[in-house]
């Protein structure tokens, strides 16, 4: 049985492997005991009068907790709620794979791609406190501590759910759980998924679009609303009953979701397992391509200032290949990078990867614009040759992989930290 009390034993279980990297002195048993006792004291005294640290990143205020003892208490609160209130968190890769499968079906369907504006900041304060009170199977102490923590967050000027904390994602998922289940079980819905604030909905196409959208808006938790700038509703695609793979392709639908760009054509072919399927092409979204281009430019700008060519090469290698990072919840390392983050992209047919390679080539060989002109002048012929050897197409197709220490990764990423 899960022990919900806040004592030295239960709080000691809240340490994570990443803590021992960030706080090097945790290897000392006396230091660990000191932190655990501080966590017990925090649980006893509560969070009244507590202040979070914060910083503005890309126009959004991000918060963090400085003391590991306080982090342990927040993890324990999360654990107590999660054990008694199962909240579905579907991995990004699973969502993307399911979306591709559903839109390749030859059934009639319509697709809705929605985004919640200022997701974390927009949750209504009263709604949050009500949902905390409504948590079932959780001890009064956990609820009290969480309410105190949120109360002090609001007193200091915070809004909604504090962005950036380890508990933030879980709390927002818990607050959205009722909405998720409500929409997932609508009669016309084939598929529904939400990844943080990005929502996708696939219906049978027989619904009234306006009535459904009005219903979705009303069903959102108090304070939330959809972002009209990232709003997409497809035309209804009719059911297809015969193969036509030899005819020229005509694009029926294009949309972006979770860093991918999806394109559905009117080509239909026979699949030995699934029968008739539509042709679906998956590539990098234009937003993701633009983000990578921006990071290339930031790397070049920094090189133009410091002339550190080895650091420039490390950054271009980092962007165009793959690397390992320590999972915050486990001792295992997970793979990330150009392929491992986007495995559904076909390297040999990707327009996005070719676009990135052309952009890097232009950056080296072109003298247009001040940044590229300075870069062109600051590189020797041998250095230009070395930079031109980096390839996003090759990094994705060959799954090139490198390992970086936390210190080295921090140095690589610092010039595009907010880009």
C-alpha positions as CSV (number, residue, x, y, z in Angstrom):
1,X,0.0,0.0,0.0
2,X,1.2,3.5,-0.9
3,X,2.3,5.4,2.2
4,X,1.1,9.0,1.8
5,X,2.8,10.4,4.9
6,X,5.7,12.8,4.7
7,X,8.5,11.2,6.8
8,X,12.2,10.5,6.4
9,X,11.6,7.1,4.7
10,X,8.9,8.2,2.1
11,X,10.7,11.4,1.2
12,X,14.0,9.5,0.8
13,X,12.3,7.6,-2.0
14,X,11.7,10.9,-3.9
15,X,15.3,11.3,-4.9
16,X,16.0,10.9,-8.6
17,X,19.2,9.9,-10.4
18,X,19.5,13.4,-12.0
19,X,19.6,14.9,-8.5
20,X,23.0,13.2,-7.9
21,X,24.4,15.0,-11.0
22,X,23.0,18.4,-10.1
23,X,23.8,18.2,-6.4
24,X,27.2,16.5,-6.2
25,X,27.3,16.5,-2.4
26,X,24.4,14.0,-2.3
27,X,26.9,11.2,-2.4
28,X,27.5,12.1,1.2
29,X,25.1,10.3,3.5
30,X,25.1,13.1,6.1
31,X,24.2,15.6,3.4
32,X,21.3,13.4,2.2
33,X,20.0,13.1,5.7
34,X,20.2,16.8,6.2
35,X,18.1,17.4,3.0
36,X,15.6,14.7,4.0
37,X,15.2,16.3,7.4
38,X,14.7,19.7,5.8
39,X,12.0,18.2,3.6
40,X,10.2,16.7,6.6
41,X,10.4,20.2,8.2
42,X,9.0,21.8,5.1
43,X,6.1,19.3,5.0
44,X,5.4,20.1,8.7
45,X,5.6,23.9,8.5
46,X,4.0,24.2,5.0
47,X,4.5,26.6,2.1
48,X,2.9,29.7,3.6
49,X,5.3,32.6,2.9
50,X,7.2,30.6,0.3
51,X,8.6,32.3,-2.8
52,X,9.5,30.7,-6.2
53,X,12.4,31.8,-8.3
54,X,11.5,32.9,-11.8
55,X,12.8,34.2,-15.1
56,X,11.2,35.3,-18.4
57,X,12.1,33.1,-21.4
58,X,10.6,33.7,-24.8
59,X,8.0,36.0,-23.3
60,X,6.8,33.4,-20.8
61,X,7.6,33.4,-17.1
62,X,9.3,30.1,-16.0
63,X,9.6,29.2,-12.4
64,X,11.9,26.9,-10.4
65,X,12.5,25.7,-6.8
66,X,16.0,26.3,-5.5
67,X,16.1,23.9,-2.5
68,X,16.1,20.2,-3.2
69,X,14.2,19.6,0.1
70,X,11.3,21.5,-1.3
71,X,11.5,19.7,-4.6
72,X,11.2,16.4,-2.7
73,X,8.0,17.5,-1.0
74,X,6.5,18.6,-4.3
75,X,7.4,15.2,-5.8
76,X,5.8,13.4,-2.8
77,X,2.6,15.5,-3.3
78,X,2.6,14.5,-7.0
79,X,3.2,10.8,-6.2
80,X,0.3,10.8,-3.7
81,X,-2.1,12.3,-6.2
82,X,-0.9,10.2,-9.1
83,X,-1.2,6.9,-7.2
84,X,-4.9,7.4,-6.5
85,X,-5.8,9.4,-9.7
86,X,-4.5,7.8,-12.8
87,X,-3.9,10.5,-15.5
88,X,-3.1,9.3,-19.0
89,X,0.0,10.8,-20.5
90,X,0.5,9.5,-24.0
91,X,4.0,9.7,-25.5
92,X,4.5,12.0,-28.4
93,X,5.7,9.2,-30.7
94,X,2.6,7.1,-30.0
95,X,0.3,10.0,-30.8
96,X,2.1,10.8,-34.1
97,X,2.0,7.1,-35.2
98,X,-1.7,6.9,-34.4
99,X,-2.5,10.1,-36.3
100,X,-0.7,8.8,-39.4
101,X,-2.6,5.5,-39.2
102,X,-6.0,7.2,-38.9
103,X,-5.6,9.7,-41.7
104,X,-4.3,6.9,-44.0
105,X,-7.6,5.1,-43.6
106,X,-9.9,5.2,-46.6
107,X,-12.9,6.0,-44.4
108,X,-14.6,9.4,-44.4
109,X,-13.2,11.8,-41.8
110,X,-12.5,15.4,-40.8
111,X,-9.5,16.5,-38.8
112,X,-9.3,19.3,-36.2
113,X,-5.9,20.7,-35.1
114,X,-6.3,23.0,-32.0
115,X,-4.0,24.8,-29.6
116,X,-4.8,26.3,-26.2
117,X,-3.6,29.9,-25.8
118,X,-1.2,30.5,-22.9
119,X,-2.0,27.0,-21.6
120,X,-0.3,27.0,-18.2
121,X,-1.1,30.6,-17.3
122,X,-4.8,30.6,-18.2
123,X,-6.2,28.0,-15.8
124,X,-8.7,29.8,-13.5
125,X,-7.5,30.0,-9.9
126,X,-10.9,29.0,-8.4
127,X,-11.1,26.0,-10.7
128,X,-7.7,24.9,-9.6
129,X,-8.5,25.0,-5.9
130,X,-11.8,23.2,-6.5
131,X,-10.1,20.4,-8.4
132,X,-7.5,20.0,-5.7
133,X,-10.3,19.7,-3.1
134,X,-12.0,17.2,-5.4
135,X,-9.0,14.9,-5.6
136,X,-10.1,11.5,-4.3
137,X,-8.2,9.0,-2.2
138,X,-5.5,11.6,-1.1
139,X,-4.8,12.6,2.4
140,X,-5.6,16.1,3.7
141,X,-2.0,17.0,4.3
142,X,-1.1,16.6,0.6
143,X,-4.0,18.8,-0.5
144,X,-3.2,21.4,2.2
145,X,0.5,21.6,1.1
146,X,-0.4,21.9,-2.6
147,X,-3.0,24.6,-1.9
148,X,-0.6,26.6,0.2
149,X,2.0,26.3,-2.5
150,X,-0.4,27.5,-5.2
151,X,-1.8,30.3,-2.8
152,X,1.7,31.8,-2.4
153,X,2.3,31.5,-6.1
154,X,-0.8,33.7,-6.7
155,X,0.1,36.1,-3.9
156,X,3.4,36.8,-5.7
157,X,1.5,37.6,-8.9
158,X,1.5,34.2,-10.6
159,X,-1.3,33.0,-12.8
160,X,-2.7,29.6,-13.6
161,X,-0.2,26.8,-13.1
162,X,3.5,27.7,-12.6
163,X,5.4,26.9,-15.8
164,X,8.6,24.9,-15.6
165,X,8.2,22.9,-12.3
166,X,8.3,19.1,-12.2
167,X,4.7,19.1,-10.9
168,X,3.4,21.6,-13.5
169,X,2.8,19.0,-16.4
170,X,1.2,16.5,-14.1
171,X,-1.1,19.1,-12.5
172,X,-2.2,20.5,-15.9
173,X,-2.9,17.0,-17.1
174,X,-5.0,16.4,-14.0
175,X,-6.9,19.6,-14.6
176,X,-7.5,18.6,-18.2
177,X,-8.5,15.0,-17.5
178,X,-12.2,15.6,-17.4
179,X,-12.1,17.5,-20.7
180,X,-9.9,14.8,-22.3
181,X,-12.3,12.0,-21.4
182,X,-15.4,14.0,-22.4
183,X,-14.1,14.7,-25.9
184,X,-12.5,11.2,-26.4
185,X,-15.9,9.6,-25.8
186,X,-18.0,11.8,-28.1
187,X,-20.0,9.6,-30.6
188,X,-18.5,11.2,-33.8
189,X,-14.9,11.0,-32.6
190,X,-12.6,8.4,-34.1
191,X,-9.4,9.6,-32.3
192,X,-8.5,12.3,-29.8
193,X,-5.1,13.2,-28.3
194,X,-3.6,16.1,-26.4
195,X,0.1,16.7,-25.9
196,X,0.3,19.6,-23.4
197,X,-1.6,22.3,-25.2
198,X,-1.7,20.7,-28.7
199,X,-4.9,19.0,-29.4
200,X,-5.9,16.8,-32.4
201,X,-9.3,15.4,-33.1
202,X,-10.4,13.1,-36.0
203,X,-14.1,12.6,-36.5
204,X,-16.3,10.6,-38.9
205,X,-17.0,13.9,-40.8
206,X,-20.8,13.7,-40.2
207,X,-20.8,16.2,-37.4
208,X,-21.7,19.9,-37.7
209,X,-18.3,21.7,-37.5
210,X,-19.7,24.8,-35.8
211,X,-21.8,22.9,-33.2
212,X,-18.8,20.7,-32.4
213,X,-16.4,23.7,-32.0
214,X,-18.9,25.6,-29.8
215,X,-19.1,22.4,-27.6
216,X,-15.3,22.1,-27.4
217,X,-15.0,25.8,-26.4
218,X,-17.6,25.4,-23.6
219,X,-16.1,22.2,-22.4
220,X,-12.6,23.7,-21.8
221,X,-11.7,24.2,-18.1
222,X,-12.4,27.6,-16.8
223,X,-10.0,30.3,-18.1
224,X,-8.8,28.3,-21.2
225,X,-9.5,29.2,-24.8
226,X,-8.3,28.1,-28.2
227,X,-5.6,30.0,-30.1
228,X,-7.1,31.1,-33.4
229,X,-3.6,31.5,-34.9
230,X,-3.0,27.7,-34.6
231,X,-6.5,26.6,-35.5
232,X,-7.0,24.1,-38.4
233,X,-10.1,22.2,-39.5
234,X,-9.9,20.2,-42.6
235,X,-12.5,19.7,-45.3
236,X,-14.3,16.4,-44.9
237,X,-12.5,13.7,-46.9
238,X,-14.9,11.3,-48.6
239,X,-14.6,7.5,-48.2
240,X,-12.5,5.8,-51.0
241,X,-13.5,2.4,-52.3
242,X,-10.9,1.5,-54.9
243,X,-7.2,1.5,-55.6
244,X,-5.9,4.3,-57.8
245,X,-2.1,4.3,-57.1
246,X,-1.2,4.9,-60.8
247,X,-2.9,8.3,-61.1
248,X,-0.9,11.6,-60.4
249,X,-1.0,12.7,-56.8
250,X,-3.3,15.5,-55.7
251,X,-2.8,16.9,-52.2
252,X,-6.1,16.7,-50.2
253,X,-4.8,17.9,-46.8
254,X,-1.7,19.5,-45.3
255,X,-1.3,20.2,-41.5
256,X,1.4,20.4,-38.9
257,X,1.4,18.7,-35.5
258,X,4.1,18.0,-32.8
259,X,6.9,19.1,-35.1
260,X,5.8,17.0,-38.0
261,X,4.2,18.1,-41.3
262,X,1.5,15.7,-42.6
263,X,0.4,15.6,-46.2
264,X,-2.5,13.4,-47.4
265,X,-3.0,12.7,-51.1
266,X,-5.7,11.2,-53.2
267,X,-3.5,8.2,-54.1
268,X,-4.9,4.9,-52.7
269,X,-3.0,1.6,-52.6
270,X,-3.6,-1.9,-51.4
271,X,-2.0,-2.9,-48.0
272,X,-1.8,-6.7,-47.3
273,X,-2.6,-6.0,-43.6
274,X,-5.0,-3.0,-43.6
275,X,-6.6,-3.2,-47.0
276,X,-6.9,0.1,-48.9
277,X,-4.9,3.0,-47.5
278,X,-4.4,6.6,-48.6
279,X,-0.9,7.9,-49.3
280,X,0.4,10.0,-46.3
281,X,3.7,11.8,-46.4
282,X,5.4,12.8,-43.1
283,X,8.1,15.4,-42.9
284,X,9.5,18.0,-40.6
285,X,7.0,20.8,-39.9
286,X,8.0,24.2,-41.3
287,X,8.1,25.5,-37.7
288,X,10.7,22.9,-36.7
289,X,12.8,23.7,-39.8
290,X,12.7,27.4,-39.0
291,X,13.7,26.6,-35.4
292,X,16.8,24.6,-36.6
293,X,17.7,27.4,-39.1
294,X,17.5,29.9,-36.3
295,X,19.9,27.8,-34.2
296,X,22.3,27.5,-37.1
297,X,22.3,31.3,-37.4
298,X,22.8,31.8,-33.7
299,X,25.8,29.4,-33.9
300,X,27.2,31.4,-36.7
301,X,26.7,34.8,-34.9
302,X,28.5,33.4,-31.9
303,X,31.3,32.1,-34.0
304,X,31.7,35.5,-35.7
305,X,32.2,37.0,-32.2
306,X,34.5,34.4,-30.6
307,X,36.2,32.7,-33.6
308,X,35.9,29.3,-31.8
309,X,35.8,27.0,-34.8
310,X,35.8,23.7,-32.7
311,X,32.8,25.0,-30.8
312,X,31.0,25.9,-34.0
313,X,31.6,22.4,-35.3
314,X,30.3,20.8,-32.1
315,X,27.1,22.9,-32.4
316,X,26.5,21.9,-36.0
317,X,27.2,18.3,-35.2
318,X,24.8,18.5,-32.3
319,X,22.0,19.9,-34.5
320,X,22.5,17.5,-37.4
321,X,23.1,14.2,-35.5
322,X,21.9,12.4,-32.4
323,X,22.9,12.3,-28.8
324,X,22.1,10.7,-25.4
325,X,20.6,12.4,-22.4
326,X,20.0,11.1,-18.9
327,X,16.3,10.6,-18.3
328,X,15.2,12.6,-15.2
329,X,13.1,9.8,-13.9
330,X,15.5,6.9,-14.5
331,X,19.1,5.8,-14.4
332,X,18.9,5.0,-18.1
333,X,20.0,7.3,-20.9
334,X,17.5,8.1,-23.7
335,X,18.4,8.9,-27.3
336,X,17.5,12.3,-28.8
337,X,18.4,14.3,-31.9
338,X,17.5,14.7,-35.6
339,X,16.5,11.1,-36.1
340,X,15.4,9.9,-32.6
341,X,13.1,12.8,-32.2
342,X,11.6,12.4,-35.7
343,X,11.9,8.7,-36.6
344,X,8.8,8.8,-38.8
345,X,10.5,11.1,-41.4
346,X,11.7,9.3,-44.5
347,X,15.3,10.6,-44.8
348,X,15.6,9.9,-48.6
349,X,12.3,11.7,-49.4
350,X,12.4,14.5,-46.8
351,X,12.1,18.0,-48.3
352,X,12.8,19.5,-44.9
353,X,16.2,17.8,-44.4
354,X,17.3,18.9,-47.9
355,X,16.2,22.4,-47.1
356,X,18.3,22.4,-44.0
357,X,21.4,21.2,-45.9
358,X,20.9,23.9,-48.6
359,X,20.5,26.5,-45.9
360,X,23.8,25.5,-44.2
361,X,25.5,25.4,-47.6
362,X,24.2,28.9,-48.4
363,X,25.4,30.1,-45.0
364,X,29.0,29.0,-45.9
365,X,29.1,30.0,-49.6
366,X,26.9,33.0,-49.7
367,X,28.0,36.6,-48.8
368,X,24.4,37.9,-48.7
369,X,23.5,39.7,-45.4
370,X,25.8,40.8,-42.7
371,X,25.9,37.6,-40.7
372,X,26.6,35.3,-43.7
373,X,29.1,37.8,-45.1
374,X,31.1,38.0,-41.9
375,X,30.9,34.2,-41.6
376,X,32.1,33.8,-45.2
377,X,35.1,36.1,-44.5
378,X,36.0,34.5,-41.1
379,X,36.3,31.0,-42.5
380,X,39.4,29.6,-44.3
381,X,38.9,27.3,-47.3
382,X,39.7,24.3,-45.1
383,X,37.2,25.4,-42.5
384,X,34.5,25.9,-45.2
385,X,35.1,22.4,-46.4
386,X,34.7,21.0,-42.8
387,X,31.4,22.9,-42.3
388,X,30.1,21.7,-45.6
389,X,30.6,18.1,-44.5
390,X,27.8,18.4,-41.9
391,X,24.5,17.0,-43.3
392,X,21.1,16.8,-41.8
393,X,20.1,14.2,-44.4
394,X,23.1,12.0,-43.6
395,X,22.7,12.5,-39.8
396,X,19.1,11.3,-40.0
397,X,19.5,8.4,-42.4
398,X,22.7,7.1,-40.8
399,X,21.5,7.8,-37.2
400,X,24.9,9.2,-36.3
401,X,25.2,9.2,-32.5
402,X,27.4,11.1,-30.1
403,X,27.6,11.4,-26.3
404,X,28.0,14.7,-24.5
405,X,28.7,15.5,-20.9
406,X,26.2,17.8,-19.1
407,X,28.8,20.5,-19.0
408,X,29.6,20.2,-22.7
409,X,26.0,20.1,-23.7
410,X,25.3,23.3,-21.7
411,X,28.1,25.1,-23.5
412,X,26.9,23.9,-26.9
413,X,23.3,25.1,-26.3
414,X,24.0,28.4,-24.5
415,X,24.0,30.5,-27.7
416,X,20.5,29.4,-28.7
417,X,19.1,28.9,-25.2
418,X,16.1,31.0,-25.9
419,X,15.9,30.5,-29.7
